[in-house]
Amino acid sequence: MLVLLFTSILTHSQDVKVKSGKILLDGKEVGRISDNKQVYTFSSLDGKALFTTQQKAKTLIDGSTSNWLVVTDLSDNKTND
């Protein structure tokens, strides 16, 4: 059973890479990414900005750090924060 599960996962996996600001899925360009001071903007192939991500961090009382991403939809400026 496990062999079938892993075989299925491996045969349907996709290769995602980022090179020179281009997002490549199985070698085909599907979008663009740019960054400006830790704010990453994801755009369509025609250059229309779709959403941004920004990493946030907070030091907790016990000295550990909590990290999260704030995603902003640029069509309506709604965030998950």
RACOR-V672277 format. One record per helix or strand of 2 or more residues. SS is the DSSP state (2 for helix, 1 for strand). FROM is the first residue (numbers start at 1). LEN is the number of residues. Records with the same first field share a line. If there is no record, write none. Layout:
SS=FROM-LEN ; FROM-LEN
This chain:
2=2-11
1=16-4 ; 22-4 ; 28-9 ; 39-5 ; 49-11 ; 65-9 ; 78-2
